[in-house]
Amino acid sequence: MKTIVTFFALFFALNLSTHAQESGPSISFSSLIIDYGEIDKGSDGIRTFEFTNTGTEPLIIAKVYSSCGCTIPKKPETPIAPGEKGEIQVKYDTNRVGPIRKTITVNSNAIDTPIVSLKIKGTVL
C-alpha cells in the first residue's frame, strides 16, 4: 500500500512539473528557409520570415543577427502576444553576384527553442 501511495505521489509531482514547463512563450516559423532562386544583380533583396507565438506568454525577440554583413535582419521591437504573428525581415545585398548561402540566428525568450537558425539561399546573376 505504501508503495502505491509513493508511486502516485511521484507520478503527480512529475506530471505537475511537466505542465509547468509547457507554459511560456513559444516560437513557430512558417518556414525556416527562404529560397531567392535566381535573381538579377541589384534587384529587391528583401524577404520576410513569418512566425507565430504559439505559447501562453508574450514572446520577446532579443537579438537577430546574420552570418555576414551582406545580410541585414530586422526584428520586431515589441513583444508578440500569445497567438499573434510577427515577422523578421531580411535584406540581402544583391549587388554581390554569386550563390547566396547565409544563416540568420534568432535569440528569443521561447521556452522550447530560444535559439533558431533561419537560412536564405539562391543565386544572384
C-alpha positions, 0 to 999 in steps of 0.5 A: 500500500505504501508503495502505491501511495509513493508511486502516485505521489511521484507520478503527480509531482512529475506530471505537475512539473511537466505542465509547468514547463509547457507554459511560456512563450513559444516560437513557430516559423512558417518556414525556416528557409527562404529560397531567392532562386535566381535573381538579377544583380541589384534587384529587391533583396528583401524577404520576410520570415513569418512566425507565430507565438504559439505559447501562453506568454508574450514572446520577446525577440532579443537579438537577430543577427546574420552570418555576414554583413551582406545580410541585414535582419530586422526584428520586431521591437515589441513583444508578440502576444500569445497567438499573434504573428510577427515577422523578421525581415531580411535584406540581402545585398544583391549587388554581390553576384554569386550563390547566396548561402547565409544563416540568420540566428534568432535569440528569443525568450521561447521556452522550447527553442530560444535559439533558431537558425533561419537560412536564405539561399539562391543565386544572384546573376 
